[in-house]
Amino acid sequence: MAEPKEFKPQYSSADGDRRDIVLNASFLKSLAILAGIALALYLCYRLSLPFLQALTWAMVLAIVLSPAHRWVESHIPRPNLSASVTVAASVIAAGVPLFFIAQQLAREVADGALHLDSALSDFSWRERIGNHVWLAELAAWVETRFDAANMLAGIAQWLAQQTTSFFRGSVNQVVGLVLTFYMLFYFLRDRQGILRALFTFSPLSTAETMLVTRRLVEAVYASIFGTVVIGLVQGTLGGLMFWWLGLPTPIFWGLIMGMLAIIPMLGAFVVWVPAAAILALEGNWASAIILALWGGAIIATVDNLLYPILVGNRLRLHTLAAFIGTIGGILFFGASGLVLGPAVIVVTLELMAILKQRSKTDRFELQR
């Protein structure tokens, strides 16, 4: 019995033309949809841009507070009430101390440079360092090239202007804080729905999306605990020592030390080393030695002690990349760039690693 012949469908040229027309129409429709999505995403970006600071800090707080919120949810199973309790507790824990610190800082911020200006004007450099030839030569070189008094007066004027701007912008600051905690409520209450939407609309696979999300969370934790918290601790330790030694404006200089400690490759030593040197030149050797020992043995080692505990290997960024992410993020995004900058670098590197892994898999499949 003869085997049946294999069926081969016959297509006419008209069928081919119709198929090409259908494919072209489908491609054009898909292209139009993609263009519409791109336009919609850009418009969404422009709409959310005024709320970028509040959105960023609300997301950061939601990530940091997630363990505490899960504990609250275990005792209060109602989503609205549990989210409200967590938000209220975070407002009390962070907002109240910040309010009092801001009030005291507003009193000190202009006085710090003014005091430094008057101290330098009254300070007899030649008499103090006359016995040290190299210091006298250095002082002469500085005096011939820099007008320290006018420079410090300009700094004092700038700080006074910033203080005035702070008070003028206090309403905006309060509105920003209110928006942050308002958005935090929904991030906490609806976090499961947000995660489901993320996994639904992500072009990556579920495993890849989980990997990128985990790296983003790790970057946020590293930015907050590895920079902000450690900088806060170092600034607090420095400010307390300034206060204990009777130095002027300790909160102001503590804030400066904390901000410098946040920046990679810099640190609080930029403030306490010159302060100890000035105390020594003034003849206050006891205070100078105490400040130097405190700065070198306590403030400088806090970073090495706390960073492995709080961060570990979560960030996994080179120091230069962390520096660019932090400074570039602050310059581009503002204060929220402290978190967004490193997070953008981390997510970008993770996406590049995913693309590299996919290309390896594709080459392996082709070889098979």
C-alpha positions in Angstrom: 0.0 0.0 0.0 1.4 3.3 -1.1 2.2 5.8 1.7 0.1 9.0 1.5 1.9 12.0 0.1 2.9 14.8 2.5 0.4 17.6 2.3 2.0 20.8 1.3 -0.3 23.8 1.3 -0.1 25.9 -1.8 0.0 29.7 -1.4 -0.7 32.1 -4.3 1.1 35.4 -4.7 -2.2 37.1 -3.6 -2.1 35.2 -0.3 1.5 36.2 0.3 0.6 39.8 -0.4 -2.3 39.7 2.0 -0.1 38.1 4.7 2.5 40.8 4.2 -0.1 43.5 4.5 -1.5 41.9 7.7 2.0 41.6 9.2 2.8 45.2 8.2 -0.4 46.5 9.7 0.2 44.5 12.9 3.8 45.9 13.1 2.5 49.5 12.6 -0.1 49.0 15.3 2.5 47.6 17.7 4.8 50.5 16.9 2.0 53.0 17.5 1.2 51.3 20.9 4.9 51.5 21.8 5.1 55.2 20.9 1.9 55.8 22.9 3.4 54.0 25.9 6.7 55.9 25.6 4.7 59.2 25.5 2.5 58.2 28.4 5.6 57.2 30.5 7.2 60.5 29.8 4.1 62.4 30.8 3.8 60.3 34.0 7.5 61.2 34.7 6.7 64.9 34.2 3.6 64.6 36.4 5.5 62.8 39.2 8.6 65.1 39.0 7.3 67.6 41.5 6.7 64.8 44.0 10.1 63.0 43.3 11.5 63.9 46.7 8.4 62.8 48.6 8.1 59.6 46.5 11.7 58.7 47.0 11.7 59.1 50.8 8.4 57.4 51.2 9.8 54.4 49.3 12.9 54.5 51.4 10.9 54.6 54.6 8.6 51.8 53.4 11.6 49.6 52.8 13.4 50.5 56.1 10.2 50.2 58.1 8.9 47.0 56.5 10.2 44.6 59.3 8.5 46.8 62.0 5.3 47.1 59.9 5.1 43.3 59.5 5.3 43.1 63.3 2.5 45.7 63.6 0.4 43.8 61.1 0.8 40.6 63.1 -0.9 42.4 66.1 -3.3 44.6 64.1 -4.6 42.6 61.1 -6.6 45.6 59.7 -4.5 47.1 56.8 -5.6 50.7 57.2 -5.2 50.8 61.0 -1.8 49.0 61.0 -0.4 51.3 58.3 -1.7 54.3 60.2 0.0 53.1 63.4 3.3 52.6 61.6 3.2 56.0 60.0 2.3 57.7 63.3 5.1 56.0 65.1 7.6 57.0 62.4 6.4 60.7 62.6 6.9 60.7 66.3 10.3 59.0 66.2 11.7 61.1 63.3 9.7 64.2 63.0 9.8 65.5 66.6 13.6 65.3 67.1 14.1 66.8 63.6 11.9 69.7 64.5 13.9 70.7 67.6 17.2 70.1 65.9 16.2 72.3 63.0 15.2 75.1 65.5 18.5 75.0 67.3 20.4 74.7 64.0 18.7 77.8 62.7 20.0 79.8 65.7 23.6 78.5 65.1 24.0 78.3 61.4 25.0 81.9 60.8 26.8 82.3 64.2 29.2 79.5 63.3 31.0 81.4 60.5 30.6 84.8 62.3 32.4 83.4 65.4 35.2 81.9 63.2 35.5 85.2 61.4 36.0 87.1 64.7 38.3 84.5 66.1 40.5 84.7 63.1 40.5 88.5 63.1 41.5 88.6 66.8 44.1 85.8 66.4 47.7 86.9 66.4 49.2 84.4 64.0 52.7 85.8 64.0 53.0 85.7 67.8 51.5 82.2 68.1 53.6 80.5 65.5 56.7 82.6 65.6 58.7 79.8 67.0 57.8 77.5 64.2 59.5 78.6 61.0 57.6 76.4 58.6 54.3 77.4 60.1 55.2 81.1 59.8 56.2 80.6 56.2 52.9 78.8 55.5 50.9 81.6 57.2 52.7 84.2 55.1 52.0 82.3 51.9 48.3 82.0 52.8 48.0 85.6 53.7 49.6 86.8 50.4 47.2 84.6 48.3 44.0 84.5 50.3 42.0 87.2 52.2 40.8 84.9 55.0 38.8 87.5 56.8 36.8 88.5 53.7 36.5 84.9 52.7 35.0 84.0 56.1 32.8 87.1 56.0 31.4 85.9 52.7 30.8 82.5 54.1 29.0 84.1 57.1 26.9 86.1 54.7 26.0 83.1 52.6 25.0 81.1 55.7 22.8 83.9 56.9 21.1 84.0 53.5 20.7 80.2 53.6 19.1 80.6 57.1 16.7 83.2 55.7 15.9 80.9 52.8 15.3 78.0 55.2 12.6 80.0 57.0 11.1 81.2 53.8 11.0 77.6 52.5 9.8 76.1 55.8 6.2 75.9 54.5 7.5 73.9 51.5 9.5 71.7 53.8 6.4 71.0 55.9 4.3 70.2 52.8 7.1 67.9 51.6 7.1 66.0 54.9 3.3 65.7 54.9 3.4 64.3 51.4 6.1 61.9 52.3 4.2 60.4 55.2 0.9 60.5 53.2 2.6 58.4 50.4 4.2 56.2 53.0 0.8 55.1 54.3 -0.2 53.8 50.8 3.3 52.2 50.2 2.8 50.3 53.5 -0.9 49.4 53.1 -0.7 48.4 49.4 2.8 47.0 49.2 1.6 43.6 48.1 -0.5 45.1 45.2 2.5 47.3 44.2 4.8 44.2 44.1 2.2 42.3 42.0 1.9 45.1 39.6 5.7 45.3 39.3 6.0 41.6 38.5 3.0 41.8 36.1 4.3 44.7 34.0 8.1 44.0 34.2 9.6 42.9 30.9 12.0 40.6 32.8 11.3 37.1 34.0 10.0 36.6 37.5 13.4 35.4 38.7 15.1 38.4 37.1 12.6 40.9 38.5 13.1 39.4 41.9 16.9 39.7 41.6 16.7 43.4 40.5 14.2 44.2 43.2 16.4 42.6 45.8 19.4 44.5 44.6 17.4 47.8 44.7 16.3 47.1 48.3 20.0 46.2 49.2 21.1 49.5 47.7 18.5 51.4 49.7 19.6 49.7 52.9 23.2 50.3 52.2 22.6 54.0 51.3 20.6 54.6 54.5 22.5 52.5 57.0 25.9 52.8 55.4 25.9 56.5 54.8 23.1 58.4 56.5 23.0 56.5 59.8 26.8 56.3 60.1 27.1 59.9 59.1 24.5 60.8 61.8 26.5 58.8 64.4 29.8 60.5 63.5 28.2 64.0 63.4 26.6 63.4 66.7 29.8 62.2 68.3 31.7 65.2 66.9 29.0 67.7 68.0 28.9 66.2 71.5 32.7 66.6 71.8 32.5 70.2 70.6 29.8 70.8 73.2 31.7 69.1 76.0 34.9 71.1 75.2 32.8 74.4 75.1 33.4 75.1 71.5 30.9 77.4 69.7 27.9 76.2 67.7 28.3 72.4 68.3 25.1 71.5 66.5 26.2 73.4 63.4 29.6 71.7 63.3 28.1 68.4 64.1 25.8 68.7 61.1 28.8 69.6 58.9 30.7 66.6 60.1 27.7 64.4 59.5 27.3 65.7 56.0 31.0 65.2 55.2 30.9 61.7 56.6 28.2 60.8 54.1 30.5 61.7 51.2 32.8 58.8 50.1 36.5 59.6 50.4 35.8 62.5 52.8 34.8 62.4 56.4 34.3 64.3 59.7 38.1 64.7 60.0 37.8 67.7 57.6 36.3 69.5 60.6 37.8 68.1 63.7 41.4 68.0 62.5 41.6 71.8 61.8 39.6 72.4 65.0 42.2 70.5 67.0 45.0 72.3 65.3 43.4 75.7 66.1 43.1 74.7 69.7 46.7 73.7 69.8 47.8 77.0 68.2 45.8 78.9 70.8 47.7 77.1 73.5 44.7 75.0 74.6 46.7 71.7 74.4 44.4 69.7 76.7 41.3 70.3 74.6 43.4 69.8 71.4 44.7 66.4 72.5 41.2 65.3 73.8 39.6 66.3 70.5 42.4 64.6 68.4 42.1 61.4 70.4 38.3 61.4 70.3 38.3 62.0 66.5 41.0 59.5 65.7 40.0 56.7 68.1 36.2 57.1 68.2 34.8 59.1 65.3 37.2 57.7 62.6 36.7 54.1 63.7 32.9 54.2 63.9 32.7 53.8 60.2 34.9 50.7 60.2 33.0 49.2 63.1 29.4 49.9 62.1 29.6 49.5 58.3 30.2 45.7 58.3 27.4 45.3 60.8 24.8 47.5 59.2 25.7 47.0 55.5 28.0 44.0 55.1 28.3 43.3 51.3 24.9 44.6 50.3 26.0 47.5 48.2 29.0 45.8 46.5 30.1 49.0 44.7 33.6 50.2 44.1 34.4 53.3 46.1 34.7 55.5 43.0 31.3 54.3 41.7 29.8 54.9 45.1 31.3 58.4 45.1 29.9 59.2 41.6 26.5 57.8 42.6 26.3 59.8 45.8 27.6 63.1 44.6 26.1 62.9 41.1 22.8 61.8 42.5 22.6 64.7 44.9 23.5 67.2 42.1 21.0 65.7 39.7 18.1 64.6 42.0 18.6 66.8 45.0 18.5 65.3 48.5 16.8 62.2 47.3 19.8 61.5 45.0 21.6 60.3 48.1 19.6 57.1 47.6 18.6 57.3 44.0 22.2 57.8 42.7 23.7 54.6 44.1 20.4 52.8 43.4 20.5 53.7 39.7 24.1 52.5 39.4 23.3 49.2 41.2 20.2 48.5 39.0 22.0 49.4 35.8 24.8 47.0 36.6 22.3 44.3 37.5 20.5 44.8 34.2 23.7 44.6 32.3 24.6 41.3 34.1 21.2 39.9 33.2 21.7 40.9 29.5 25.2 39.3 29.6 23.7 36.1 31.1 21.0 36.0 28.4 23.5 36.4 25.6 25.5 33.5 27.0 22.4 31.3 27.2 21.5 32.3 23.6 24.9 31.4 22.3 24.8 28.1 24.1 21.4 27.3 22.6 22.7 28.2 19.1 25.7 25.9 19.5 23.4 23.0 20.4 
